[in-house]
Amino acid sequence: MNVKKTLGLGVVSAALGLTLVGGGTFAYFSSTSTTSASFNNGTLSLKSDPSVIVNLSNLKPGDSILRDFKLKNDGTLNIPKVILRTSSLITDAQGDNGSHNFKDDIIVTFLVNKDKKESPLLVISLADLENQSPDLVARGIVGAILGGEKSGIKAGTSDNLTIQFAFKETLQPQNYYQGDTLALTLNFEANQEAGSLK
């Protein structure tokens, strides 16, 4: 082999060797950091205490019933509103009610929310109440003036309310209601506050 060829082969071999050595031993500084996230959902838990507010028999026109009850927020999230949805079922014992509706003659009065210092909250016939969805934990002008709590129920607290049911006395015979029964369901519906940027 001539010197040029031998020298050329040597240079190529050296370059190939440097490439392999350099590729296998490339070094650099590095740093890594790891972070984690945890999500714990809040709970929304509304309870009424007592669970049965009224259980009556032998009701007659002119009778009224006064009851205290609590709406308790046992969850971890604040409740901005408690919407009341009412439904009832009448059993006409004698089948003689005709055009008379027992729901029209039961007057429901939410007398006071002691925590909001609101009174009276609502006076309405049971028939009309079934068509409305009032917020029972809203503070109005009176409550604001008297220093009542803000609207809603904070987590871990309760609102104390007084309700009255009255069988309206019409000063006319109401014999068609004798023996009738009325099953009433008060459904207190709570929803969460609007989400916020954390």
C-alpha positions in Angstrom: 0.0 0.0 0.0 1.2 3.4 -0.7 1.7 6.0 2.0 -1.2 8.2 0.8 -3.6 5.3 0.9 -2.3 4.2 4.3 -2.5 7.7 5.7 -6.1 8.1 4.3 -7.2 4.9 5.9 -5.7 5.9 9.2 -7.5 9.2 9.2 -10.8 7.6 8.4 -10.3 5.0 11.1 -9.4 7.7 13.6 -12.5 9.7 12.7 -14.7 6.6 13.0 -13.2 5.8 16.4 -13.7 9.3 17.7 -17.3 9.3 16.5 -18.0 6.0 18.3 -16.2 7.2 21.5 -17.8 10.6 21.4 -21.3 9.1 20.8 -21.0 6.7 23.7 -19.6 9.1 26.3 -21.7 12.3 25.7 -22.2 14.0 29.1 -24.5 16.8 30.3 -26.0 18.4 33.4 -29.6 17.5 34.3 -32.2 18.1 37.0 -35.6 16.7 37.5 -38.5 17.7 39.8 -41.8 15.8 40.5 -45.0 17.3 41.8 -48.3 15.7 42.7 -51.9 16.8 42.9 -54.7 15.6 45.2 -58.4 16.2 44.7 -60.8 15.8 47.7 -64.4 16.5 46.8 -66.6 18.3 49.2 -69.9 16.9 50.4 -73.3 18.4 50.3 -75.6 17.1 53.0 -78.9 18.7 54.0 -81.1 17.1 56.7 -84.3 18.1 58.3 -84.8 17.6 62.0 -87.2 16.2 62.9 -87.7 14.1 59.8 -91.5 14.0 60.4 -92.7 17.5 61.2 -96.4 16.8 61.6 -98.4 13.6 62.1 -102.0 14.5 63.1 -105.3 12.8 63.5 -108.8 14.2 64.3 -108.2 17.5 62.7 -111.2 19.8 62.4 -111.9 23.3 60.8 -110.2 26.0 62.9 -107.4 23.8 64.2 -103.8 25.0 63.8 -100.5 23.2 64.4 -97.3 25.0 65.2 -94.0 23.1 64.8 -90.3 24.0 65.0 -87.7 22.2 62.8 -84.1 22.6 61.7 -82.5 22.5 58.3 -79.0 21.2 59.0 -76.0 21.4 56.7 -73.9 18.3 57.7 -71.7 18.6 54.7 -68.4 20.4 54.0 -69.8 22.8 51.3 -71.9 25.8 52.0 -75.5 25.7 50.8 -76.6 29.0 49.1 -80.3 28.1 48.8 -82.8 25.6 50.1 -85.7 25.3 47.7 -89.0 23.8 49.1 -90.9 21.5 46.7 -94.2 20.4 48.1 -96.5 17.6 47.0 -99.6 16.1 48.7 -102.1 13.4 48.1 -105.7 13.6 49.3 -107.9 10.6 50.0 -111.6 11.7 49.7 -113.1 9.2 52.2 -116.8 9.6 51.2 -116.2 10.7 47.6 -118.2 13.9 48.2 -115.6 16.7 47.9 -116.9 17.7 44.5 -115.5 21.0 43.6 -113.9 21.5 47.1 -110.2 21.0 47.3 -108.9 20.2 50.8 -105.5 21.7 49.8 -107.2 25.1 49.4 -108.3 25.0 53.0 -105.0 24.1 54.5 -103.0 27.3 55.1 -99.2 26.9 55.5 -97.3 29.7 57.2 -93.6 29.7 57.5 -93.6 32.0 60.6 -89.9 32.6 61.1 -86.4 31.7 60.2 -84.8 32.5 63.6 -81.2 32.6 62.2 -82.1 35.0 59.4 -84.5 37.0 61.6 -87.1 36.8 58.9 -90.8 36.7 59.8 -93.2 35.8 58.3 -91.5 34.1 55.4 -94.6 32.9 53.6 -98.3 32.5 54.1 -100.0 30.4 51.5 -102.6 27.7 50.8 -101.2 24.2 50.4 -102.6 24.2 46.8 -100.7 27.3 45.9 -97.5 26.2 47.7 -97.4 23.1 45.4 -97.0 25.5 42.5 -94.2 27.5 44.0 -90.6 26.8 45.0 -89.6 29.3 47.8 -86.1 29.6 49.2 -86.4 29.0 52.9 -83.0 30.2 53.9 -82.9 33.6 52.1 -82.4 36.7 54.2 -84.6 39.7 53.2 -84.6 43.3 54.1 -86.0 42.7 57.6 -83.4 40.2 58.4 -80.6 42.5 57.2 -81.9 45.4 59.3 -82.1 43.1 62.4 -78.7 41.6 61.8 -79.8 38.1 60.7 -77.3 35.7 59.1 -76.6 36.0 55.4 -78.6 33.8 53.0 -77.9 30.1 52.8 -76.6 27.7 55.4 -72.8 27.5 56.0 -71.2 24.0 56.3 -71.7 22.6 59.8 -74.5 24.9 60.8 -78.3 24.9 60.8 -81.3 27.2 60.4 -84.1 27.0 62.9 -87.6 27.5 61.4 -91.2 27.6 62.7 -94.0 26.4 60.5 -97.8 26.5 61.1 -100.5 24.5 59.4 -104.1 25.7 59.8 -107.3 24.1 58.7 -109.3 27.1 57.5 -112.6 27.8 59.1 -115.0 29.0 56.4 -118.0 29.5 58.8 -119.9 27.2 56.5 -120.5 23.4 56.9 -117.4 21.5 55.7 -118.9 18.1 56.2 -117.5 16.9 52.8 -114.0 16.8 54.4 -115.0 14.4 57.2 -112.8 11.3 57.3 -110.5 12.6 54.5 -106.7 12.2 54.8 -103.9 14.2 53.4 -100.3 12.9 53.0 -97.9 15.8 52.7 -94.3 15.7 51.5 -92.0 18.6 52.0 -88.9 18.2 49.9 -86.0 20.5 50.8 -83.6 20.8 47.9 -80.1 22.1 48.4 -77.6 22.8 45.6 -73.9 23.7 45.8 -72.5 27.1 45.4 -71.1 28.1 42.0 -67.6 26.8 41.4 -64.6 29.2 41.9 -61.1 29.5 40.7 -58.7 27.9 43.2 
